[in-house]
Amino acid sequence: MLPTRDGVGPSVITLPAGDWLLVIDFLMQRFDSVPREEWLARMQNDLVMDENGDVVYPDRPYQAHLKIFYYRSIENETPIPFEESILFQDEHLIIADKPHFLPVMPAGTYLQETLLVRLKRKTGIETLVPMHRIDRETAGLVVFVIKPETRGAYQSLFLSKQVDKCYQAVAPYRDDLIFPMTYKSRLQESGNFMQMEVVEGEANSETFIEVMERRDNLARYRLKPITGKKHQLRAHMATLGIPILNDLIYPVHRAADQDDFEKPLQLLAQRIAFVDPVTEEERSFETKLKLFALP
């Protein structure tokens, strides 16, 4: 296993059968958005290696079925001006408070400015993996597993619905809706970019919703997802006609050139609880972050 560098682990690709002369020829075709100069720079800085740990230089002949490891880098990555915090750490778990706008995992144009990479750099623990994920726009609790041999046990808690999760949201209030309620629907990917949609059919998503407090036309809600579909809370609230405040995806996707750090999505992963499958302890954690106060 190759080490992390500046908090970033290597990506891997297996070379398919083909008639490329050099490894760099394949990489340029497979990743056509990455210029040749960048691949040359990575190779010259020992950032491209094969499965044996040998550096892949620009003149390396192509060899089908060989695994190639490479370290990504993003020039001029946009900084996220909010800090994460570690609420709890032992030999098995790290519980972190993630701010709004910070992705959990590297993807696309986010690498150093992700919760995973920041925590690896902060703790020096290369084996960290998230037990689960929350949206980039959502703030609050994320659980990380430290030991590779226990990852499966912790991650299976979510698959078997043995984790109690509670969120808070600020959204409009409607007099014609009766709370508390349990809202069920069938969610699927829509034809619109990034959105999920409610369709006819057997329900595959379920959320418990209750009002915590109300001020005029706004309310603070407690949301408990029974299932874990993508964007479930955001899609359910929007379908009910009470979209979460500052949601740029629901009910209508509104493209933005850049984040408006003054208007974070008012959704917070507030509490998480489960019986630890390794220690058999009852674990319960609460965020220290807050949403907007109601006017």
Secondary structure, 3 states (H helix, E strand, C coil): CCCCECCECCEEEECCCCCCCEHHHHHHHHCCCCCHHHHHHHHHCCCEEECCCCECCCCCECCCCCEEEECCCCCCCCCCCCCCEEEEECCCEEEEEECCCCCCCCECCECCCCHHHHHHHHHCCCCCEECCCCCCCCEEEEEEECCHHHHHHHHHHHHCCCCEEEEEEEEECCCCCCCCEEEEEEEEECCCCCCEEEECCCCCEEEEEEEEEEECCEEEEEEEECCCCCCHHHHHHHHCCCCCCCCCCCCCCCCCCCCCCCCCCCEEEEEEEEECCCCCCEEEEECCCCCCCCC
